[in-house]
Amino acid sequence: MSHLNVRQATAVIAEIAAPSGGRVALHEPQFSGAEWEYVKECLDTGWVSSVGSFVDRFESDLAAACAVKRAVVVVNGTAALHIALLMAGVRRGDEVLTPALTFVATANAIAHCGAIPHFVDSSWQTLGLDPQGLSDWLARIAEPDIDGPRNRITGRRLAAIVPMHTFGHPVDMPGLLEVANRWGLPVVEDAAESLGSLQDGRPLGGRGLVGATSFNGNKIITTGGGGAILTNDDALADRAKHLTTTAKAPHRWAFSHDEIAFNYRMPNINAALGCAQLQKLPAFLRAKRALAKRYSEALAGLAGLRFFAEPHGAESNYWLNAIILDDPAQRDEFLATSNDAGIMTRPCWTLMCDLPMYRECPQMELPVARAIVSRLVNIPSSAALGLTSNV
Ligand SMILES: *Cc1c(COP(=O)(O)O)cnc(C)c1O
């Protein structure tokens, strides 16, 4: 294990992220396209709220960008994941397999269905769910039953698998789908961080039955707040649209609703932002890959850390760049030194199974997830840093 010179590492990152000095954020949005024009159009026409032409346009543009048949846009990524799970048949009292290493929204969406997250370990190759580890774990604890596999220990039904593409790096989806198909489990992709990422040349989000993405302010494109359900299944998309728009029966004037549903629709003004941001996605992706390349090259010479590179077969969006320290004992020293220098760096999330509300949930041993949390640090990643860099 080599020693990291935290001052030198901070200086190398600062030279790329803040070449003229000053403070630099972890991830900032950029509005350099048609955002003003489209939002102004909403204000000028009065179409700011729950319906409007930008909603339909954003849904079709997004479906094309994600190479899925349909996209249904909603208020945020958590809501998208909530509906995606309901569409996959997740019900109260079920267990849903998901990585312990994720943002809290993944586990919360499972809990919003009345289901219980069941935490599985991650992979050093992808930072996401490890299909082989999951397969071995299921062989130990699961048994087939009439309505799907069951957890032998808790007696609960296992209803779905929710992989998450950490910081934009694709999970091994072919490996995961093989395990899922073998057990008859639907896959609900949490693609909140991976818009624009490719695996074997294809976008993420539409590999499983249904996927969800997010347009929160810190994501690769933003609508202020927003999310989308992604699927190749028309009937599922129609049902998701119905359930996210108060389950109103179409009629010229009558208010008739046929089930208890949600008001999760994305307002037109947010969709207007989304249409403009999506046009910039290819430029953001180029900039972020250029930035990742600069970090990778500049950090290669330093002892005690490595830059996390996209997994084999992937073309990642590098939403958040990450470095892995050799020595976990130096993580907080590096965080303190870099943040003191105005370079915003952040550790990984606390593992879900260590949060008070999810402490009692079923879980496998999590040696890799724990090691990743102890050693990983995110470094400044805004697209603007790649655009302004002289590459
Ligand atoms: C951002 C994010 C979400 C969704 O978050 P919202 O803020 O509700 O849009 C879900 N899962 C992961 C892993 C995320 O990073």
The ligand as an SDF file (V2000), in Angstrom:
LIG
                    3D

 15 15  0  0  0  0  0  0  0  0999 V2000
  -30.4920   11.0510   -8.1800 C   0  0  0  0  0  0  0  0  0  0  0  0
  -30.7940    9.6270   -7.9250 C   0  0  0  0  0  0  0  0  0  0  0  0
  -32.1150    9.1360   -7.8690 C   0  0  0  0  0  0  0  0  0  0  0  0
  -33.3370    9.9780   -8.0310 C   0  0  0  0  0  0  0  0  0  0  0  0
  -33.2830   11.1490   -7.3360 O   0  0  0  0  0  0  0  0  0  0  0  0
  -34.3070   12.3650   -7.4480 P   0  0  0  0  0  0  0  0  0  0  0  0
  -33.5930   13.4030   -6.6620 O   0  0  0  0  0  0  0  0  0  0  0  0
  -35.5750   11.9090   -6.8140 O   0  0  0  0  0  0  0  0  0  0  0  0
  -34.5210   12.7670   -8.8720 O   0  0  0  0  0  0  0  0  0  0  0  0
  -32.2990    7.7780   -7.6880 C   0  0  0  0  0  0  0  0  0  0  0  0
  -31.2670    6.9410   -7.5670 N   0  0  0  0  0  0  0  0  0  0  0  0
  -29.9890    7.3720   -7.6290 C   0  0  0  0  0  0  0  0  0  0  0  0
  -28.8940    6.3720   -7.5150 C   0  0  0  0  0  0  0  0  0  0  0  0
  -29.7060    8.7210   -7.7910 C   0  0  0  0  0  0  0  0  0  0  0  0
  -28.4260    9.1290   -7.8380 O   0  0  0  0  0  0  0  0  0  0  0  0
  1  2  1  0
  2  3  1  0
  2 14  2  0
  3  4  1  0
  3 10  2  0
  4  5  1  0
  5  6  1  0
  6  7  2  0
  6  8  1  0
  6  9  1  0
 10 11  1  0
 11 12  2  0
 12 13  1  0
 12 14  1  0
 14 15  1  0
M  END
$$$$
